[in-house]
C-alpha cells in the first residue's frame, strides 16, 4: 500500500506526462513506467506497468474525443487495426506478467532509446486524405495491428510511435489521420493490458486515477504552451534527449538482472 505522498507524486508524474503530450504531441507516455518506479516508488515493475497501462488508455481516450471532433479519425481502418491488436495485446501482456520485472525494465529502456530515435526522424509524407478500408489494406491492418498490439501489451505502453507508422504503411493515410486514428488502438491496447494485469491484482486503481487527473491538467497546460512556442522541432529534440537520459538511468539500475 502506498502512502499519501506517493499518490501526490503519482499525480505530479501524470501532470508531467500530460504536459509533455500536450507540448510535443506524443511520446510522453513512455515516461509513465519509469516515473512510477523511480519517482513514486511503486515496489513492483509489474504493478507500475499495469497501472500505467490503464492511465495511458484513459489519457488516449480523452485525446481521441478531441481528434474525433476535428474529423481526423479514419474509424473503419482504426477499428480493424485495434480489434486485431487487442488479441496481440492480451498475448503480449500475458507474456510480460511472466517475465522477470528487472529484465523487463532493462528491455523497456532499450525501447525508450528506439522511441527517442524515431522522434528525431522527420516524417514528411503527405498521404491520401480520402483513404478507405478495402480488401487491399485490410490484411495489412490486421497484420500490423497484431504485431503492435503484442509489443504494446508486453511493455504496457501506448505504442503510438509504432501504431502511427503502422497505419501509414498499411493504408497510406496522412499523418494527421494516423495520429488521430492511432488513439483508438492506444485506448484499446491499454485497456486490454490493464485488464489482464488487473486479473492478477497488478493495478493500483487509486494511483491510476491520481495519474489520470494530473495528466488531464498537465495536457491542458502543455497544449497552451505549445501554441505560444514556434520551435516545435526543437522541443521534440529536447524531449528525445530526455528520453535518452532516462533510458540510460534505467539501463544502469536494471542491468544487474543480466549480470
Secondary structure as GFF3:
##gff-version 3
##sequence-region A 1 259
A	DSSP	alpha_helix	4	24	.	.	.	ID=ss1
A	DSSP	three_ten_helix	28	31	.	.	.	ID=ss2
A	DSSP	alpha_helix	32	34	.	.	.	ID=ss3
A	DSSP	pi_helix	35	40	.	.	.	ID=ss4
A	DSSP	alpha_helix	45	69	.	.	.	ID=ss5
A	DSSP	alpha_helix	75	98	.	.	.	ID=ss6
A	DSSP	alpha_helix	101	120	.	.	.	ID=ss7
A	DSSP	alpha_helix	135	155	.	.	.	ID=ss8
A	DSSP	alpha_helix	160	171	.	.	.	ID=ss9
A	DSSP	alpha_helix	175	199	.	.	.	ID=ss10
A	DSSP	alpha_helix	205	228	.	.	.	ID=ss11
A	DSSP	alpha_helix	232	254	.	.	.	ID=ss12
A	DSSP	three_ten_helix	255	258	.	.	.	ID=ss13
###
